[in-house]
């Protein structure tokens, strides 16, 4: 049976949980912030621009006017 010696780097994800969790925390904060800003800008771009001036026929008003 053959034995292999595995040397692990101190920067390896499986051995250095503290720096990995810190990195994942900052990545999740960045993604959350990017999604929030993206949704905010999307809502601003498609915002309600006010009541449109729609021509209404005079016979369909609340008090209709007939000819």
N, C-alpha and C positions, 0 to 999 in steps of 0.2 A: 504494500500500500504506500502510496506517495504522499508525502506531507508538503504542504505549501505554506510558506511564511507570508502572511499578509501584514504589510505595514500601513498603518492608517495615518493620514495627514491630520494635524490638529484643526484644519479648516473643513474637515469632512462633516457633512450634515449629520450622519449617524453618531458621531462622537461628540460634537459640540452643540448641545441642545440650547444653550443660553443664547448664543449669537444667532442661531437659526430661528428661534422663537422671536427674538427682537427684530430680525429681518422680516419675518412673515407678518409681524404686527405692523411695521411701517408700510409694507406692501399693501396690506388690507386697508390701512388708513388712506393711502394714496388712491387705491381703486375706489373706495367709498367716496372720497372727495371728488374724483373725476366723474363718477356716475351722478353725484348730486349736482355738480356744475353743469353737466351735459343735460340733465333733465330740466334744470332751471332755465338754461338758454333755450331749450326746445319749447318750453311753456311760454317763454317771452316771445319767441318768434311766431308762435301760433296763438297769440293772445286775442281776446275779444276786442275788436277795434271800434265798438260802439254800434249804436242803432243805425242800420242802413236806411237810406231814404228810398223807400219802395213806393212806386206809384200805385195807388189803390183806386179802383173804379168807384165812382160816386154812388152806384146802386148797391154796393156791398158794405157801406158804412153802417154804424150803429143807428143813425137816423138817415136812412137812404133817401137819395134825391132822384126822383124819376123824371123822365122827360115828358 
